[in-house]
Amino acid sequence: MTDEKLTASKRGFRARLDGWLERHAQVGVASIGRLYSRPVATLMVWLVIGVALALPALLQVVVRNLEAVGPGQGRAYSIDVFLKPTLGTARVQQVAERVGARDDVARVELITAEQGLAEFRVRSGFGEALDALTENPLPATLIITPAPSASTTAAMAALRKDLSQISEVDQVVADTQWLERLQALLTISRRVSEGAGILLAVAVLLVVGQVVRGDIETRRAEIEVSKLLGASDGFVRRPFLYTGLWYGLGGGLVAWLLVVVAVYLASPGVAQVAALYGSDFQLLGLPLVGYCSLVATGAALGWLGSGIAATWRLRQLEPSV
Amino acid sequence: MIRFEGVGKRYATGREALVDASFHVTPGEMVFLTGHSGAGKSTLLKLIAAIERPTRGEVIVGRQKISELRRAAVAPFRRHIGMVFQDHKLLYDRPVYDNVALPLVVDGVPRREIDKRVRAALDQVGLLGRETGFPMELSTGEQQRVGIARAVVSRPSILIADEPTGNLDPDLAIDVMGIFQRFHGVGTTVVIATHDVHLIERFPVRRLHLGQGRVLRDEPAATDVGGGPTGGQP
């Protein structure tokens, strides 16, 4: 030992890395133990975070389902073209091919007059009454699915106009108004979902921050002694970061559970409504990646919230002897 | 090892704890800081440990000027200094082992090595075998020895102690002082603040007498190095 140099701890990189990993594992596990030692408080924090995360997630579910009933989903977004009843089968086929060749048409389904009648007979239950008819009152119908590129309302209107100008066409029916409303609703829902997401993320940060601040106060003596013994800010902050991480992770899992339960509870009602509209629409939950990102978001917010709170508070906590 | 050059310390409250303190402690030296309470002993120790910063003059520990120590550098700097406090500053919700291991944990020493060194430190203060006990189960003297074990476990080059025998009865005080002297014997620089006159008289080490924020008297050791008259192990 000389006057110039204080004895430095000389350890290899490997030993340092081992020590580092060991400390992290130890601190991580110890912070779980700390949460476990006060289960009610921990559960409350998980619930608060869970609810805060579940709300925007549920709005996301709503958006997802509105999208599912909206454009691009087969018949829900199609144009029915009724041809003039006097046309022969060959003409009908010709028209169908001509329409199908258009760029803004993805698919054409031809329902001949005979097919239409057969389907009507089965579905309507007017079988006997129909037998009384001498000729088929139904026209041949083209069910047109517009190309994705033509899914805007303007393109739809243009397509409708073109179709109605074909000489063989009797009538073009496309209920685009509800679609416009749906799209407006979707836009609003997305905005609300995003806005709520941001606000509630801030709420999670604040909740975690506040809880971690409380944790810091209860461990003040330990923090001050550690600092006296040469603990760096990072060392002192680490257990609180882990605590925040576990809070967020738990909250994310609670949110997952809440969304799954909500979707499960709402499903029968939605199916019933759908059935009234003759649809077999099923309420969608979130995709797996959605649930995973919900949990990951919770964990990240927990880590961040505790990091901000701990960094800020621990800077003020200089040891006093 | 420790150099004070015209050091003054005025607290935010306006109290002037040190006015113009100058002295030099060489490596491996053992020094008593004496003086009435309020003479600036504690402030002086806090300056050595970078708990406080001088408002005037220069405090140099090792090669480091305390006034130039960056915030982030304070923690690594403190790991070179062992500190013993009058009120022990132990963590009462942790067993003895954890208390003594804390400086090593803070420094990132691997677990296996911690184990060895904690045992060695406890052995040096005569508390081997008490690792799993809690501080509350120990007597004041034993608690103080845990505090000392914690201060020396990282083998610091400087050991500072603020009234380490303040709460102890004379026999225990002599025991504790004996421990300090053994560390001094192996080359550690030791600075002990105390107003315990009887104790001071029993140990022939250098004395810095503080008063009015200055070093009033600097009395060299009678016969330096080696064990004191009663510096035995309990």
Chai-1 contact restraints between the chains, C-beta under 6 A:
chainA,res_idxA,chainB,res_idxB,connection_type,confidence,min_distance_angstrom,max_distance_angstrom,comment,restraint_id
A,M1,B,P27,contact,1.0,0.0,6.0,A-B,restraint_1
A,M1,B,S157,contact,1.0,0.0,6.0,A-B,restraint_2
A,M1,B,G187,contact,1.0,0.0,6.0,A-B,restraint_3
A,D3,B,M1,contact,1.0,0.0,6.0,A-B,restraint_4
A,D3,B,P27,contact,1.0,0.0,6.0,A-B,restraint_5
A,E4,B,R63,contact,1.0,0.0,6.0,A-B,restraint_6
A,L6,B,G62,contact,1.0,0.0,6.0,A-B,restraint_7
A,L6,B,H80,contact,1.0,0.0,6.0,A-B,restraint_8
A,L6,B,S157,contact,1.0,0.0,6.0,A-B,restraint_9
A,T7,B,S157,contact,1.0,0.0,6.0,A-B,restraint_10
A,A15,B,P110,contact,1.0,0.0,6.0,A-B,restraint_11
A,D18,B,P110,contact,1.0,0.0,6.0,A-B,restraint_12
A,G19,B,G108,contact,1.0,0.0,6.0,A-B,restraint_13
A,G19,B,P110,contact,1.0,0.0,6.0,A-B,restraint_14
A,E22,B,R111,contact,1.0,0.0,6.0,A-B,restraint_15
A,E222,B,L91,contact,1.0,0.0,6.0,A-B,restraint_16
A,V225,B,K89,contact,1.0,0.0,6.0,A-B,restraint_17
A,L229,B,L102,contact,1.0,0.0,6.0,A-B,restraint_18
A,L229,B,P103,contact,1.0,0.0,6.0,A-B,restraint_19
A,L229,B,V106,contact,1.0,0.0,6.0,A-B,restraint_20
A,G230,B,A75,contact,1.0,0.0,6.0,A-B,restraint_21
A,G230,B,R78,contact,1.0,0.0,6.0,A-B,restraint_22
A,G230,B,R79,contact,1.0,0.0,6.0,A-B,restraint_23
A,G230,B,V106,contact,1.0,0.0,6.0,A-B,restraint_24
A,A231,B,V106,contact,1.0,0.0,6.0,A-B,restraint_25
A,S232,B,A75,contact,1.0,0.0,6.0,A-B,restraint_26
A,F235,B,V106,contact,1.0,0.0,6.0,A-B,restraint_27
A,V321,B,I51,contact,1.0,0.0,6.0,A-B,restraint_28
